Amino acid sequence: MRLSPVEVFCTAITAVETAIAALGNPGLTRNNPLERHRRDVLASRVHPPQDDAALLVAGHRVLATYMPETHSPETYMPETYMPETYTP
């Protein structure tokens, strides 16, 4: 699983929220394009890969790489957190 989508979404959310914070209340009105951008980037949180799942899988892969005897994906990750596309 790649982390690049997670990084892109987080950066976009931070950029838009920073712009709205600099602009103030007018940035939240419907006629301001930033308001639409804010809704678009916040919607990215619900599209796969979701941040928590992507970071969890990435963390377990790193641990399994450096400590395979104690952090194998089968014993360390519950089935509910393992995406179907997971390959160790």
Number of C-alpha atoms within 10 A of each C-alpha: 15 11 13 10 16 19 12 13 18 16 13 18 21 14 14 21 19 12 14 18 13 10 12 10 9 13 20 16 11 10 10 12 11 19 17 16 15 20 12 14 19 17 12 19 16 9 9 11 17 14 18 12 15 19 16 13 22 15 12 17 20 12 17 17 13 10 12 12 9 11 17 16 19 10 9 12 14 9 11 7 13 15 13 8 7 11 10 11
